[in-house]
Amino acid sequence: MDKRFPIQDQIEMLGAMLRGRVITPAQADYEALRLVALAQFDTRRPAAIVRVATPSDIATTLNFAQATDLPLAIRAGGHSTGGYGVADGALVIDLRDLSTIDIDTAARTVWAGAGCTAAEVTHAVEQRGLIVGFGDAGTVGIAGLSLGGGIGYLARKHGLTIDSLLAVEIVTASGDILIADNTNHADLFWAVRGGGGNFGVVTRFKYRLQPLPAFTGGPLVFPPVPEIIAAFVRLADQAPDELTAIAMVMPLPPAPFIPVEAEGKLAFVAMMAYAGDAEAAQKALAPFRALATPLADLVGPAPYSSLYMLDPPPEMRGMVAVRSRFTKDFGLDDARALVNAANACTAPMSMSQIRVLGGAHARVATDATAFAHRGSRFMVSFLAMYGGGPDEVAAQERWAGDAVAAVAPVSDGTYVNFLGDAEARGLASAYPAATLERLRRVKRRYDPENLFRLNTNITPA
Ligand SMILES: Cc1cc2nc3c(=O)[nH]c(=O)nc-3n(C[C@H](O)[C@H](O)[C@H](O)COP(=O)(O)OP(=O)(O)OC[C@H]3O[C@@H](n4cnc5c(N)ncnc54)[C@H](O)[C@@H]3O)c2cc1C
């Protein structure tokens, strides 16, 4: 690229070199396309958004970013809690148009484009009686989620999303388009399973699919009583691997199955997911139902994708403060702290959440992937969803920080995909020292100049 031309002209020239589109502030859809899922990043104005159409578009754009020294942001589903999918003055590589889904039913695998959301891939595979587990929200991108680990409703049955990952196609900083798997570029394949977007731009993910002939799931809603929560967590920890629960204390949204007098009040909403035979599901669920009289019980045979029912509608788009922590224990005092945290939150919507891990997630060796929290049986997370100015941002960030410190005072590590942009010590808590060192060596090999640095950044060794 000829540096004598003004940068906007150079960006226009980039557009002429691509199959995809370059969107600059001069274009009508720039204002809509610069936005990401979390509204606290709405003020950010990138130099351009590059809607790439092919891996070679990505290679060309990477080359351009290096030649022009423009900061580079990578965006897939746009749900980064650190806001890494958009930055002032940056070139944003937007992967949304890489959305092909190629299912090989006989081999039980799928190649899914990095622009797909969790719901899109789930809907496509479940029609064939197959499944791969993502997270609890259908709108989240498979790309960012997979690169951090992917903790969802099949964690106990089939492990994290990365435990079903067989290969990636990735464009590295040098513009090479590689397939990384257990035999080719195995170091890179290890690093992208938990190390985030530090090593290149993944264009496609190949997942192993599991048969899912029957599924039982949905919300089981209880009063937010610490004794019920602690007993629930104990049961979920001892349940068969088929059963994974993500449960939270949250204000009840209006819904046909919620008694009007309970609307807006706190409840313990346990999303139950049983991946297996319907009769065995009823047996496994019985002790949970016996804990107390549920305020609502919508757990029944359903498509797996029905679990995305708590996705906020687009009109509720707002700011999100988030903190998470892995823990080895969760008892009655922790349950009390969880309820206290929910009570203390002033945001219109919040989730004080406990995920019960163990099962297949725990059977993967700690050093098998760059996600190293296999020994943690639980993850607590706090999310406040709100609107307002800087004072409100500070208040909600403080709430989330205080909440996590009260429920899990001893840090057993943090989930890299739930690091907020306010968490300065994020990297050290997301990776144990040995994992981080190994990641830094892989980084040196594939991105020695740290081109991919707008992320939870792993610097080259
Ligand atoms: C409402 C909500 C619910 C969530 N629920 C869960 C959950 O249940 N389980 C869970 O595990 N996580 C969950 N998350 C966290 C989520 O996994 C991360 O926020 C993830 O980064 C989002 O991915 P994305 O593609 O949507 O985001 P993006 O903002 O597009 O991507 C995030 C970052 O990942 C990197 N990246 C993304 N795609 C690529 C790529 N193709 N190549 C290279 N780098 C890339 C980039 O650094 C990018 O900035 C949730 C987040 C939200 C906001």
Ligand as a Chemical Component Dictionary entry (heavy atoms), coordinates in Angstrom:
data_LIG
# 
_chem_comp.id                   LIG 
_chem_comp.type                 NON-POLYMER 
_chem_comp.pdbx_formal_charge   0 
_chem_comp.three_letter_code    LIG 
# 
loop_
_chem_comp_atom.comp_id 
_chem_comp_atom.atom_id 
_chem_comp_atom.alt_atom_id 
_chem_comp_atom.type_symbol 
_chem_comp_atom.charge 
_chem_comp_atom.model_Cartn_x 
_chem_comp_atom.model_Cartn_y 
_chem_comp_atom.model_Cartn_z 
_chem_comp_atom.pdbx_ordinal 
LIG C1  C1  C 0 -24.947 -12.677 27.020 1  
LIG C2  C2  C 0 -23.690 -13.494 27.053 2  
LIG C3  C3  C 0 -23.777 -14.838 27.406 3  
LIG C4  C4  C 0 -22.625 -15.626 27.419 4  
LIG N1  N1  N 0 -22.724 -16.941 27.767 5  
LIG C5  C5  C 0 -21.629 -17.733 27.726 6  
LIG C6  C6  C 0 -21.697 -19.110 28.057 7  
LIG O1  O1  O 0 -22.742 -19.626 28.443 8  
LIG N2  N2  N 0 -20.581 -19.860 27.977 9  
LIG C7  C7  C 0 -19.388 -19.332 27.572 10 
LIG O2  O2  O 0 -18.424 -20.075 27.486 11 
LIG N3  N3  N 0 -19.276 -18.026 27.275 12 
LIG C8  C8  C 0 -20.361 -17.213 27.350 13 
LIG N4  N4  N 0 -20.253 -15.885 27.063 14 
LIG C9  C9  C 0 -18.941 -15.319 26.795 15 
LIG C10 C10 C 0 -18.586 -15.452 25.326 16 
LIG O3  O3  O 0 -18.117 -16.767 25.089 17 
LIG C11 C11 C 0 -17.501 -14.450 24.944 18 
LIG O4  O4  O 0 -17.984 -13.153 25.147 19 
LIG C12 C12 C 0 -17.033 -14.636 23.505 20 
LIG O5  O5  O 0 -15.822 -13.947 23.310 21 
LIG C13 C13 C 0 -18.060 -14.118 22.529 22 
LIG O6  O6  O 0 -17.737 -14.515 21.242 23 
LIG P1  P1  P 0 -18.231 -13.650 20.004 24 
LIG O7  O7  O 0 -17.701 -14.284 18.790 25 
LIG O8  O8  O 0 -19.698 -13.428 20.113 26 
LIG O9  O9  O 0 -17.551 -12.259 20.339 27 
LIG P2  P2  P 0 -16.579 -11.275 19.538 28 
LIG O10 O10 O 0 -16.670 -9.987  20.274 29 
LIG O11 O11 O 0 -16.888 -11.268 18.107 30 
LIG O12 O12 O 0 -15.181 -11.944 19.748 31 
LIG C14 C14 C 0 -14.486 -11.819 20.960 32 
LIG C15 C15 C 0 -13.014 -11.843 20.701 33 
LIG O13 O13 O 0 -12.621 -13.172 20.373 34 
LIG C16 C16 C 0 -11.632 -13.141 19.357 35 
LIG N5  N5  N 0 -12.185 -13.742 18.160 36 
LIG C17 C17 C 0 -13.493 -13.918 17.853 37 
LIG N6  N6  N 0 -13.597 -14.602 16.707 38 
LIG C18 C18 C 0 -12.352 -14.846 16.283 39 
LIG C19 C19 C 0 -11.814 -15.538 15.175 40 
LIG N7  N7  N 0 -12.596 -16.127 14.292 41 
LIG N8  N8  N 0 -10.480 -15.615 15.048 42 
LIG C20 C20 C 0 -9.669  -15.044 15.962 43 
LIG N9  N9  N 0 -10.114 -14.376 17.030 44 
LIG C21 C21 C 0 -11.444 -14.286 17.196 45 
LIG C22 C22 C 0 -11.274 -11.713 19.124 46 
LIG O14 O14 O 0 -10.215 -11.340 19.982 47 
LIG C23 C23 C 0 -12.550 -11.027 19.522 48 
LIG O15 O15 O 0 -12.356 -9.676  19.844 49 
LIG C24 C24 C 0 -21.379 -15.053 27.073 50 
LIG C25 C25 C 0 -21.295 -13.699 26.738 51 
LIG C26 C26 C 0 -22.439 -12.921 26.737 52 
LIG C27 C27 C 0 -22.321 -11.468 26.383 53 
# 
loop_
_chem_comp_bond.comp_id 
_chem_comp_bond.atom_id_1 
_chem_comp_bond.atom_id_2 
_chem_comp_bond.value_order 
_chem_comp_bond.pdbx_ordinal 
LIG C1  C2  SING 1  
LIG C2  C3  SING 2  
LIG C2  C26 DOUB 3  
LIG C3  C4  DOUB 4  
LIG C4  N1  SING 5  
LIG C4  C24 SING 6  
LIG N1  C5  DOUB 7  
LIG C5  C6  SING 8  
LIG C5  C8  SING 9  
LIG C6  O1  DOUB 10 
LIG C6  N2  SING 11 
LIG N2  C7  SING 12 
LIG C7  O2  DOUB 13 
LIG C7  N3  SING 14 
LIG N3  C8  DOUB 15 
LIG C8  N4  SING 16 
LIG N4  C9  SING 17 
LIG N4  C24 SING 18 
LIG C9  C10 SING 19 
LIG C10 O3  SING 20 
LIG C10 C11 SING 21 
LIG C11 O4  SING 22 
LIG C11 C12 SING 23 
LIG C12 O5  SING 24 
LIG C12 C13 SING 25 
LIG C13 O6  SING 26 
LIG O6  P1  SING 27 
LIG P1  O7  DOUB 28 
LIG P1  O8  SING 29 
LIG P1  O9  SING 30 
LIG O9  P2  SING 31 
LIG P2  O10 DOUB 32 
LIG P2  O11 SING 33 
LIG P2  O12 SING 34 
LIG O12 C14 SING 35 
LIG C14 C15 SING 36 
LIG C15 O13 SING 37 
LIG C15 C23 SING 38 
LIG O13 C16 SING 39 
LIG C16 N5  SING 40 
LIG C16 C22 SING 41 
LIG N5  C17 SING 42 
LIG N5  C21 SING 43 
LIG C17 N6  DOUB 44 
LIG N6  C18 SING 45 
LIG C18 C19 SING 46 
LIG C18 C21 DOUB 47 
LIG C19 N7  SING 48 
LIG C19 N8  DOUB 49 
LIG N8  C20 SING 50 
LIG C20 N9  DOUB 51 
LIG N9  C21 SING 52 
LIG C22 O14 SING 53 
LIG C22 C23 SING 54 
LIG C23 O15 SING 55 
LIG C24 C25 DOUB 56 
LIG C25 C26 SING 57 
LIG C26 C27 SING 58 
# 
